[in-house]
Amino acid sequence: MFKSILSRLFWTYAAILALVFASVAVSVGIFTDRFVTNQHRQNVRDVSQTIEYWTAVSEIEDDGARTKVMYMNLLKKWADYLHSDIIITNAEGRITANTGSVAVVPDDLVNAVISGEEVREVSTLNGAYRSKVVAMGIPVHYQGGVVGAMIFTTPVERLRKTTTELFSMLVLSSLLAVLIAGVLVYWQSRRISKPIGEINKAARNIASGKYDKRVVVTSKDEIGQLASSFNFMADSVETLERTRSDFISDVSHELRTPMTSISGFAQGILDGTIPKEKQDEYLKIILDESKRLTKMVNDMLEMSKMSSSSYKLDVTAFDLNELTRLCIISLGSRIDEKNLEINVDFDRDILKVLADRDAIQRVIINLLDNAVKFSYPNTTVTIKTRRERNRAIFSVGNFGDGIDSGDLSSIFTRFYKTDKSRRTEKSGAGLGLSFVKNILTLHKQNVWVESIDAKEGSSAKYTTFTFTLETE
């Protein structure tokens, strides 16, 4: 019964509503009963003052027949007004006037009233009435003494009629309100529980591998925000799963080639397929492929470390121009092999930036290495740095096969290779530019590439990689 949120909410709200209306009904019933009782008592007291005067007139001062008739008519009118019987007794308890059929009034009641007390009791007057009445006795005063008693008897059912009618109306209105409230509560509970159920269903689908499932957001409240957050999480999980799948596929592809080469050449050497005079050449290939595998594994570990939320940059202030000079010197032998000319263009001698020096050094070396690797021999590599407002801008350009326009948007993707850019060099694993992108993203900076025709009629392209850094 209480296993679902819908049933819990519905029955909780229903219980609260029932308690509220029950409390209101009891409170109103008690209040109304007291009000009716007090109002009846006050009405009797007000009427008794008039009757007291005429009782003294008719019984003591003027006992004529006409006065008696007028007196009895007055009693009947007041009795009708109060919906009560009015009994008048003398000091000895004998009934002298009566609007009802009571023949005898209990002595204890009369004696209590004759003693000067106002008496109120609920009884049948020793069986004078079939059902209980509220008997209210008030003394008749005359010239400073008590000469008789006025007994007002009102059926209990009559007094409670107003309370009963009001209570019945309250119960009916409460039942109607509870019914309407129950419908509203069910509707509202359904609105709360249905999205949660859909989120639960979508979560199960995602857990089973169906990453395309989403929750329809129909409100802007906390449930709607939860649904939006779930959809955002689902998007992230789907992207992560796609990235993981692509990563595994790319790693498998990248590792297959060098491992196949290593195992094939090693087997050829062992079984004598490769002659001894060529074994050194193939052993060198095996060594190169092993180094390539080692570098690839280290790069993947480093990239995984960068993707961790615990990875922190060691941001310091350093001279970007000086770091660039050191990186150029470290690639001196590679530059000389292709007889490349390095054109350095700094718009100022010192350009202070705020960044992780080791990480930016890796970025610069990677970009310079690619520029050297993919440059045509005997061409120029241009390196520029400049400052624009609070940003330092670094760029390196080279002449080579370039990058097709369709590949520009994917060039920073992990393991991505273009046929033309890798035509002469196939030793890379496609991780370098992904490192560059990750490092600059961690610095909250941008990196982009442009590849344009060098000149009309030439197949060469001029490719420029550019990134920004925050200045000191």
Secondary structure, 3 states (H helix, E strand, C coil): CCCCHHHHHHHHHHHHHHHHHHHHHHHHHHHHHHHHHHHHHHHHHHHHHHHHHHHHHHHHHCCCHHHHHHHHHHHHHHHHHHCCEEEEEECCCCEEEECCCCCCCCHHHHHHHHCCCCEEEEECCCCCCCCCEEEEEEEEEECCEEEEEEEEEEEHHHHHHHHHHHHHHHHHHHHHHHHHHHHHHHHHHHHHHHHHHHHHHHHHHHHCCCCCCCCCCCCCCHHHHHHHHHHHHHHHHHHHHHHHHHHHHHHHHHHHHHHHHHHHHHHHHHCCCCCHHHHHHHHHHHHHHHHHHHHHHHHHHHHHHHHCCCCCCCEEEEEHHHHHHHHHHHCHHHHHHCCCEEEEEECCCCCEEEEEHHHHHHHHHHHHHHHHHCECCCCEEEEEEEEECCEEEEEEEEEECCCCHHHHHHCCCCCCCCCCCCCCCCCCCCCHHHHHHHHHHHCCCCEEEEEEECCCCCCCEEEEEEEEEEEC
